[in-house]
């Protein structure tokens, strides 16, 4: 398969799955394995193209970001609480990620870990859906500090590929009495510093290889994947917010279980 086509496919996979509770990283790892490519060689690509999906959030919610920015200069309490909650929730993953970076990278090429995590995560979502009632915290700025800290700690579980960063943060927020739409949007906003940090780290570590086009995965290939993920995420995020505002997360849980089980059987059989 031409690398250009693979970059487009992976860009679509990233754009569709980044903000759904199904694990974009897990799907990218499984996709490269299924298509016969060495997942380890595409690790940096898989992380960096997530920036395209993050850019989609900035575009879709530009009014929110602009209002917060203006509010900061005007010393608006709501704006400061918004930023406070995002930064507080970001810190646990940033600190733990820095400490465990080598262990995390070792897992990024392990498709078996992804398959198992998809199944376990799906079961976890079904349990939370059954036990948790509608939350009362509405609005990112309205979250107490303790809630933001709790969500940030729960997000750290998503360092295991296949768990899903968005899934961990959304389910964590629901468990901490946050209503559905706010839980999803907090996950979107929290993704901005989290994924910008991860992308910056990968670029710093692999920029020479990409400039040289090592393994065929050069800057041009990454740019194509990033643009495709951006365009696809623009459509998916709107549809996702509309859906979860009216329905639950159970369909995503069952999807995870089915895909994880199929991947596990395929990996064990080959």
C-alpha positions as CSV (number, residue, x, y, z in Angstrom):
1,X,0.0,0.0,0.0
2,X,1.4,3.5,-0.9
3,X,2.4,5.5,2.2
4,X,0.3,8.4,1.0
5,X,-2.8,6.3,1.1
6,X,-1.9,4.9,4.5
7,X,-1.4,8.4,5.8
8,X,-4.9,9.4,4.6
9,X,-6.4,6.2,6.2
10,X,-4.7,6.9,9.5
11,X,-5.8,10.5,9.3
12,X,-9.4,9.5,8.9
13,X,-9.1,7.0,11.8
14,X,-7.6,9.7,14.0
15,X,-10.2,12.3,13.1
16,X,-13.1,9.9,13.8
17,X,-11.8,8.4,17.0
18,X,-9.9,11.1,18.9
19,X,-12.8,12.5,20.7
20,X,-15.0,9.4,20.9
21,X,-14.4,7.2,24.0
22,X,-12.9,4.4,21.9
23,X,-9.2,5.3,21.9
24,X,-7.7,6.9,18.8
25,X,-4.2,5.7,19.7
26,X,-5.4,2.2,20.0
27,X,-7.2,2.3,16.7
28,X,-4.1,3.8,15.0
29,X,-1.9,1.0,16.4
30,X,-4.4,-1.7,15.3
31,X,-4.8,-0.1,11.9
32,X,-1.1,-0.1,11.1
33,X,-0.8,-3.7,12.3
34,X,-3.8,-4.8,10.2
35,X,-2.5,-3.1,7.1
36,X,0.9,-4.9,7.5
37,X,3.0,-2.0,8.7
38,X,5.3,-1.8,11.7
39,X,3.4,0.1,14.3
40,X,6.6,1.1,16.1
41,X,7.8,3.0,13.1
42,X,4.6,5.1,13.0
43,X,4.5,6.0,16.7
44,X,5.6,9.6,16.2
45,X,3.2,10.0,13.2
46,X,0.3,8.6,15.2
47,X,0.9,11.2,18.0
48,X,1.6,14.2,15.9
49,X,-1.4,13.9,13.6
50,X,-3.5,14.2,16.8
51,X,-2.7,17.9,16.5
52,X,-5.0,18.1,13.5
53,X,-7.9,16.9,15.6
54,X,-7.0,19.3,18.4
55,X,-7.0,22.2,15.8
56,X,-10.6,21.2,15.0
57,X,-11.6,21.9,18.6
58,X,-9.9,25.3,18.5
59,X,-11.9,26.1,15.3
60,X,-15.2,24.7,16.5
61,X,-15.0,26.4,19.9
62,X,-13.1,29.6,18.9
63,X,-15.8,31.8,20.5
64,X,-15.3,30.0,23.8
65,X,-11.6,30.4,23.7
66,X,-11.8,34.0,22.6
67,X,-14.3,34.8,25.4
68,X,-12.0,33.2,27.9
69,X,-9.0,35.1,26.6
70,X,-10.8,38.4,26.8
71,X,-12.1,37.5,30.2
72,X,-8.6,36.9,31.5
73,X,-7.5,40.4,30.5
74,X,-10.7,41.8,32.0
75,X,-10.0,39.8,35.2
76,X,-13.3,37.9,34.8
77,X,-13.7,35.3,37.6
78,X,-15.4,32.8,35.2
79,X,-12.6,32.9,32.7
80,X,-9.9,32.4,35.4
81,X,-11.8,29.4,36.8
82,X,-12.1,27.9,33.3
83,X,-8.3,28.2,32.8
84,X,-7.6,27.0,36.4
85,X,-9.6,23.8,35.9
86,X,-8.0,23.0,32.6
87,X,-4.5,23.5,33.9
88,X,-5.2,21.6,37.2
89,X,-6.6,18.6,35.3
90,X,-3.7,18.7,32.8
91,X,-0.9,18.6,35.4
92,X,-1.2,15.0,36.7
93,X,-0.8,13.5,33.2
94,X,2.0,16.0,32.3
95,X,4.0,15.0,35.4
96,X,3.4,11.3,35.3
97,X,3.9,11.2,31.5
98,X,7.3,12.9,32.0
99,X,8.3,10.3,34.6
100,X,7.0,7.3,32.8
101,X,7.8,8.3,29.2
102,X,10.0,5.3,28.4
103,X,7.4,2.8,29.7
104,X,4.6,4.6,27.8
105,X,6.6,4.5,24.5
106,X,7.2,0.7,25.1
107,X,3.4,0.2,25.1
108,X,2.7,2.2,22.0
109,X,3.6,-0.6,19.6
110,X,1.9,-3.3,21.6
111,X,-1.4,-4.2,19.8
112,X,-2.2,-6.9,22.4
113,X,-2.3,-4.3,25.1
114,X,-4.7,-2.2,23.0
115,X,-7.1,-5.1,22.4
116,X,-7.3,-5.9,26.1
117,X,-7.7,-2.3,27.1
118,X,-10.5,-1.8,24.6
119,X,-12.5,-4.7,26.1
120,X,-11.8,-3.7,29.7
121,X,-12.6,0.0,29.0
122,X,-15.9,-1.0,27.3
123,X,-17.0,-3.0,30.3
124,X,-16.0,0.0,32.5
125,X,-18.2,2.4,30.5
126,X,-21.2,0.0,30.8
127,X,-20.8,-0.1,34.6
128,X,-20.5,3.6,34.9
129,X,-23.5,4.2,32.6
130,X,-25.6,1.9,34.8
131,X,-24.4,3.3,38.2
132,X,-24.0,7.0,37.6
133,X,-27.0,9.4,37.5
134,X,-27.3,12.7,35.7
135,X,-24.6,15.1,37.0
136,X,-25.4,18.5,38.5
137,X,-22.2,20.4,37.6
138,X,-22.9,22.3,34.4
139,X,-20.1,24.3,32.8
140,X,-16.3,23.9,32.9
141,X,-15.9,27.1,35.0
142,X,-18.4,25.8,37.6
143,X,-16.3,22.7,38.5
144,X,-14.9,22.7,42.0
145,X,-11.1,22.3,42.2
146,X,-11.4,18.8,43.6
147,X,-13.4,17.7,40.6
148,X,-10.8,19.0,38.2
149,X,-8.0,17.3,40.1
150,X,-10.0,14.0,40.1
151,X,-10.5,14.1,36.4
152,X,-6.9,14.9,35.8
153,X,-5.8,11.9,37.9
154,X,-8.3,9.6,36.1
155,X,-6.9,10.8,32.7
156,X,-3.6,9.3,33.6
157,X,-5.0,5.8,33.1
158,X,-5.3,6.7,29.4
159,X,-1.5,6.5,29.1
160,X,-2.2,2.8,28.5
161,X,-2.9,2.6,24.7
162,X,-6.5,1.4,24.1
163,X,-7.9,3.0,27.3
164,X,-8.9,6.3,25.5
165,X,-8.0,9.7,26.9
166,X,-11.5,11.1,26.0
167,X,-13.1,8.0,27.5
168,X,-11.2,8.2,30.7
169,X,-11.9,12.0,31.2
170,X,-15.6,11.8,30.2
171,X,-16.3,8.8,32.4
172,X,-14.2,10.3,35.2
173,X,-16.2,13.5,35.0
174,X,-19.5,11.7,34.9
175,X,-18.5,9.7,38.0
176,X,-17.7,13.1,39.7
177,X,-21.2,14.5,39.2
178,X,-20.5,16.4,35.9
179,X,-23.4,16.4,33.4
180,X,-22.8,14.8,30.0
181,X,-22.3,17.7,27.7
182,X,-20.0,19.5,30.1
183,X,-18.0,16.2,30.6
184,X,-17.5,15.8,26.9
185,X,-16.6,19.5,26.3
186,X,-14.2,19.4,29.3
187,X,-12.5,16.4,27.6
188,X,-12.2,18.4,24.4
189,X,-10.7,21.4,26.1
190,X,-8.4,19.3,28.2
191,X,-7.1,17.6,25.1
192,X,-5.6,20.9,23.8
193,X,-2.7,21.3,26.3
194,X,-2.4,17.5,26.7
195,X,-1.9,16.7,23.0
196,X,0.0,19.9,22.2
197,X,2.5,18.8,24.9
198,X,2.7,15.2,23.5
199,X,3.1,16.5,19.9
200,X,5.8,18.9,20.9
201,X,7.7,16.2,22.7
202,X,7.5,13.8,19.7
203,X,8.6,16.6,17.2
204,X,11.6,17.4,19.5
205,X,12.6,13.7,19.6
206,X,12.0,12.7,16.0
207,X,12.2,15.9,13.9
208,X,15.6,14.8,12.3
209,X,14.2,11.4,11.2
210,X,11.1,13.1,9.8
211,X,13.1,15.7,7.9
212,X,15.2,12.8,6.4
213,X,12.0,10.8,5.6
214,X,13.1,7.8,7.7
215,X,11.0,4.7,6.9
216,X,9.1,6.9,4.4
217,X,7.4,8.8,7.2
218,X,8.5,12.3,6.5
219,X,7.1,15.8,7.1
220,X,5.0,15.6,4.0
221,X,3.4,12.3,5.1
222,X,2.7,13.7,8.6
223,X,1.2,16.9,7.1
224,X,-1.3,14.9,5.0
225,X,-2.3,12.8,8.0
226,X,-2.7,16.0,10.1
227,X,-4.9,17.8,7.6
228,X,-7.1,14.8,7.0
229,X,-7.6,14.3,10.8
230,X,-8.5,18.0,11.2
231,X,-11.2,17.9,8.5
232,X,-12.7,14.6,9.7
233,X,-12.7,15.8,13.4
234,X,-14.6,18.9,12.4
235,X,-17.6,16.8,11.4
236,X,-17.3,14.1,14.1
237,X,-17.1,16.4,17.1
238,X,-20.4,18.2,16.2
239,X,-22.2,14.9,15.7
240,X,-20.8,13.4,18.9
241,X,-21.9,16.3,21.1
242,X,-25.3,16.3,19.5
243,X,-25.6,12.5,20.1
244,X,-24.4,12.3,23.7
245,X,-26.6,15.2,24.8
246,X,-29.6,13.0,24.1
247,X,-28.3,9.4,24.4
248,X,-25.8,7.5,26.5
249,X,-22.3,6.1,25.9
250,X,-23.4,2.4,25.8
251,X,-23.1,2.0,22.0
252,X,-19.4,3.1,22.2
253,X,-18.8,0.6,25.0
254,X,-20.2,-2.3,23.0
255,X,-18.2,-1.1,20.0
256,X,-15.0,-1.2,22.1
257,X,-15.8,-4.7,23.3
258,X,-16.5,-6.1,19.8
259,X,-13.5,-4.5,18.2
260,X,-11.2,-5.5,21.1
261,X,-12.4,-9.1,21.1
262,X,-12.0,-9.3,17.3
263,X,-8.5,-7.8,17.5
264,X,-7.5,-10.1,20.3
265,X,-8.7,-13.2,18.4
266,X,-6.9,-12.0,15.2
267,X,-3.6,-11.3,17.1
268,X,-3.7,-14.7,18.9
269,X,-4.4,-16.5,15.6
270,X,-1.8,-15.0,13.3
